[in-house]
Amino acid sequence: MELLPKLRVIDTLQRLGVAYHFDEEIRAVLNSVTMEGQDVDRMDDAHLMTLLFRLLRQNKSPTSPGNQSQKTAYEKKFRNWQSAN
């Protein structure tokens, strides 16, 4: 399954207020994204990029905004995209 549909499901579960039932599954998806760097080529898609960035932040991703060495590929792409626009 592609990344965007997975992120949309996570977002919907959180908006409905039932995400706590799926904490382990959500963590597994977000951890696999940050560890494997899935779909880095698709980061031109602003919706995908912003949704992923928000979900990582809301789910307390182990990345730190002030530490360059800990940023994921997505955060780096987001910063590059943000500074270009």
Buried (B, 14 or more C-beta within 10 A) or exposed (E): EEBBEBBEBBBEBBEEEEBEEBEEBBEEBBEEBBEEEBBEEEBEBEEBBEBBBEBBEBBEBEBEEEEEEEBBBBBEBBBEBEEEE
